[in-house]
């Protein structure tokens, strides 16, 4: 797996640095405009989670190098694991850079201690896991086309849900239920007392999400024909 | 004779195409050419050996090892060259090589540099700035730098000019003579195979037509020519295909000696080239 990581690094390091340099303007703007450090961390996590893995996976798609990786003496399951770890490494690196930058940025509205709290970091990791668990298996199997299909599929689902909402009453509105569930989940993540049990549950959910996602990604990648 | 690759009853189905119980061996220390028209299944076989696509049945063993169960061990002994080299286009050759070298215990940097010199490539060159021929050479240098025992190449000479093709084939020939490597390469350019291959496997519509030593094929296969009304194709011993024009009949036979013996002076019998064989079987009226 270290070899896959090294390859991902050598193949995409310049692009990762370019993207982070561009994102710096966004980090500066957000740190200057947003009052809540939690909102900043959540927004940044979502943005990095949605962009960092696709730097290397997008390049793999563009240059069709998946065939190269799979012709090397390594099992596909190892390739999948390597790609997850590479995605995590790039995203955590990006997040670390964003938090560090915001902490030292003179016009920032929050201090380092506000951003670098255990809760915000755990919530960030959890949100990134959620994004990866949905998107990475599709990308590994179908490439960026897979992500587009997934996003279009989700939009169609949204249209169906919206149509259903028109027919169902306010109380039984399915969209309302979904939005409430997400809102409730975020509230728990952000406001639940930081007990050891809560932290353990969060950690367990984080591990389980990633494990399931890797297993699904592996099963899909084994079926990929190159 | 030890076998580098043993393929038994290999099957792969696509919509409109099936690789049908393909069985053949590639002897160790020789060059085998996989020949057939476009869409015959050559690339499919090579990709199945490399486990780049999933097989529907059958077995592939490389140096006696199952290619799925022992995938890393098998691939560490194989140098693979795609028909279109697949590397990140915007990187320098040394960066690409550095990323790939870590996967091979037997990677030899000096050998890689020598090969680049030999191919007149510089490590600082950016991949996308190379011509197709140079990209193929780089691909070959990568495949050879880790002392692979088996070189697998999918249409390596397609799209190359004759000078590049000659250079590449000379290199392959030298490789076999000096180091006893095994090479399996697919091509529809029959002259390339006639120049370097020791064995030929002909595939058509997903089925193996024959797999034999090149010299034996060129010695035993022939084309029988006669006037259009002088003969029926089935009268020719070992008839495998025929082509009739307004004034003549040409029949491909896999038993030239028997055809000469039976038909004697009534016909003109010549040895068949690989191109003749490919043409008659894929374009003429093929006979069982």
Interface residues (C-beta under 8 A of the other chain):
Chain A: X3 X6 X7 X10 X11 X59 X63 X64 X65 X67 X68 X70 X71 X72 X73 X74 X75 X222 X223 X225 X226
Chain B: X47 X50 X51 X52 X53 X54 X71 X72 X73 X74 X75 X76 X80 X82 X86 X87 X88 X89 X91 X95 X98 X99 X100 X102 X103 X104
